[in-house]
């Protein structure tokens, strides 16, 4: 049971709901982060240690032990696959960059990683005064940005992608635009990533706009409404 001894008496019932919801989201986010850290520090680290031990054992093999060497290579391949899966699962709960850098910083780092070492130009920009967002809202926007950029590169074969995060008076908007091959927005293929973005928009209460055409590329805009400083699924009804 939550007790707020120092809470102002003039808080409205709807304000209390916001306080309780924020505390619940913070608790869930903290638990997910704890679990992700445990997964990374135990399973992923343990698998990495096993890879190091295999490397040491491989050095003791004789040149004619080719069959043993092949088996060890196969085992190492399986361990590395499990290690990647463990790290991916840990990051799926809540990206570390979100807690370490915030939404704008995490998107900046993501754009840098995607564009680094490739011929694809991925630019990130932000405008407006950053404001605090609930953990669920940050995660929804970040994942939508990830999926839209990945979709542009993997399916649309874009050579340039721009990501803009805008803190407007009435909403926080994420705009992803690419110059890739367009498509019929009424025929979004399963697995394209855009269906997942739609699901995230519904879950977070965001407005979603997807426009595309063969000669214009694709633009994805996800906007979370903001009323009286509240951002998220209940902002439109004042809660």
LINRALIN-V452591 format. One line per field, one symbol per residue. ss: DSSP state (~ for helix, > for strand, _ for the rest). phi: phi as a letter, one per 30 degrees, with the letter a starting at -180 (. if undefined). burial: b if it has 24 or more other C-alpha atoms within 12 Angstrom, else e. A space follows every 10 residues. Layout:
ss=???
phi=???
burial=???
//
This chain:
ss=__________ __~~~~~~~~ ~~~~~~~~~~ ~~~~~~~~~~ ~~~~~~~~~~ ~~~~~~~~~_ _____~~~~~ ~~~~~~~~~~ ~~~~~~~~~~ ~~~__~~~~~ ~~~~~~~~~~ ~~~~~_____ >>>>>>>>__ ____~~~~~~ ~~~~~~~~~~ ~~~~_____> >>>>>>>___ >>>>>>>>__ __________ ___~~~~~~~ ~~~~__>>>> >>>___>>>> >>>>>>>__> >___~~~__
phi=.cbcdcdddd ddeddddddd dddddddddd dddddddddd dcdddddddd dddddddddd ddedcddddd dddddddddd dddddddddd dddaeddddd cidddddddd ddddddibdd ccccbbbice bdbeeddedd dddddedddd ddddcchdcb bcbbccccdc accbccbbcd ddadddbddd jdjddddddd dddciddbbb baaecbibbc bcbcdbbhic ckdcddcic
burial=eeeeeeeeee eeeeeeebee ebeeeeeebe ebbeebbebb eebbeebbee beebeeeeee eeeeeeeeee ebeeebeebb eebeebbeeb bbbbbbebbe ebbbbbbbbb beebbeeeeb bbbbbbeeee eebbbbbbbb bbbbbbbbbb bbbebbebbb bbbbbbbeee bbbbbbbbbb bbbeeeeeee eebbbbbbeb beebbbbbeb bbeeeebbbb bbbbbbeebb bbbbbeeeb
//
